[in-house]
């Protein structure tokens, strides 16, 4: 249910026209996100991310993230709506390297990395105060896990999608 709601939100955002870029909204945008949350049973932590965007020409951001205490990754959030006070990003594809002794989901599954998918919003509530709400699912390495675990991989992926991580955070604009 939660996943379908997020997909609908992303689809609605994709149909909206982005606000035209002002003179101040051009060039390299640098943001830091600090968030807390969790999801999958027994997992929770602090999410830290640096997001770089080249406004207004490129809709993707480069995100380098740390999900303490689980590991680190890189993702490419896609802005489907960019307004004056609200930004919606979807299809946040990336890779995540779990620490060997601690996995975000399914520690019993041997894998080299996780593929992440997700979406989120950044909302400028007032002044320079921007809050974020992000959702990410951590899927065990799809290039190897289905071949090694066979039909057992399907419930693993469904479980990973249902137990996606939700973080509520604050965004620091470095510009």
C-alpha positions, 0 to 999 in steps of 0.5 A: 500500500505504501509503495503504491501511494509513493508511485502515485505521488511520483506520477502526479509530480511528473505531470506538473510543470516545473517552475521557471528557474530564476537567476538565483536558481542557476549553476551548481546547487549543493545541499546536505541532508540529515535525517533519521528513520527506519523501516525494515523490522529491526533497522533504523538509523541516521541518514546523511547525504550530500546532493549536488545538482546543476540547475536548471539544466540537469534534472538528476542530482548526484547523491553520496550518502551514509546510512549509519550504522549500515553502510554507504552509497551513491544515488541519482535522484530525478526531480520530477517537480521543482517548484518555488517551495517544493521539490519532488524526486523519484526513481532514485536509483543507486547502489549501496555497500552494506557493512559486512557485519550489518545489512539493512535487510536480509542479513542471511543473503550473501551479496556484494551490494544492494541496489536502491530505489526510492523517492522523496520530497524537499519542502521549504516550509519558511525562509531557508528551512527545508525539510525532507521526507525520503523513502528507499528500498534496499534490494540485494544485488539483482545481478547475482541473488536471483541466480543463486537463490532461485525462487526464494529471491522473489519474497526477498525483493517483495519484503525489501520493497514492503520494508523500505526505509523512511527518513524525516530530515532537515536540508542544509543549503550550502549556497 
